Amino acid sequence: MAEPKGLMKPVKLKTDLAEFCGVSKLPRTEITKKLWNYIKSRKLQTKSANGKPENAGKFIVADAKLLRVFKNTNSTSKSGNRTDLRNMKEGDTIDMMQMAAVVSSNVE
């Protein structure tokens, strides 16, 4: 059987994400799935930036557990967009499109 490649290849998780996921290695697809399952199960989505959780919308509300992972994010995309969540506080929101930056910043 061929070794997994690309998004399916397991990557080493940094400490806070490893604690969140409960394992030290996972493919990026599974990391994203675990984050979204957590967000949806706790209704941590809202329709407006820094809005209250309402279980729908494109913004993700950081609770204490997500905040530990989000605060490790400081990256610049290939298109030059900067995602710096290091000063984020509980209750702040991120756009769901920033999830790729969160995952990338929390793997080695």
N, C-alpha and C positions, 0 to 999 in steps of 0.2 A: 504494500500500500504506500502511496506517495506521501511524503511529508507535507503537512499543511503549509500554505504560502499566503502572502498578502494579509488581508484582514482576518483570515482564518488561522494564522500562525499565532500560537500562544506567546504573549509578551509578559515580561516581569513587571509586576505592579509595585508602585512606590507604597510606602508604609500605610498612609491613610486610606488609599484606595483598596489595598490588600485587606485591611481591617473591615472596610465597608463590604467588600465582596466575600470575605471569608476564605480566600485563597491567595496564593502568591503569584500565580500565572493563569492567564486567560486570554483567549483571542479577543481582539477589539470588539467584535460583534457581540460577544457575550458580556463584555463590560458594559456596553451601551444598553443591552437588554436588561441587565441587573439594575442599572441606574433608572431606566424608564419604569420598570416594574415597581420599584420603590416609590418613585414620584407619583405614579398613578394610584397605587394602593393607599397612599396617604393624602391624595387629592391636593397635590402641591403645584397645581397649575392655575394661572390666572390670565385674564384677557388684557390686562394693562400692566405696564411697567410699575413695579413696586405696589401692585394691588394685593388685595387679600386673596388667599387660596379659594378657588371656586370650582375646582375640578375640570376646568376647560380653559383653553387658550394657549397662546404660544410662549408665554413666560413661565419660568419655573421659579417657585418661591423656595428660598434656601431655609431649611430647618437646621437644627444643630448638627445632625449627622451629615447632611449634604454639605454644609458649610466647611467642615473639615477637609473635604475633597476639593470643593470649589476654590478655597483659599490658596491652593497650590498652583493655580492657573495664572501664568504670565507668559503669553506667547504672541507671536506675530505670524499671520497666515502668509501664504505665497502671494496673495493679492495685496498684502501690506496692512490688513486689518489687525489691530492690536486688541487682545483680550487680556486684561489685567484685573483679576478678581481678588488680589491679595488683601485689599482693604474692605472686602465685603462683610456685611453684618447679617445676623439672622433676620429673616423677613425680607431682605433685599431679593431682587429677581434678576435672572439672566434670560436672554432670548434663547429659545430652544436651538437656534442655529449655532450657539456657542458650545454645545455639548461636544463637538469634535475637538475643540481646543481644550476642554476640560479633560477628556480622555487622553489626548496626546501629552498634556502636561503632567499626567499622573502615571505614566509608564516609562520604563527605561529602555 
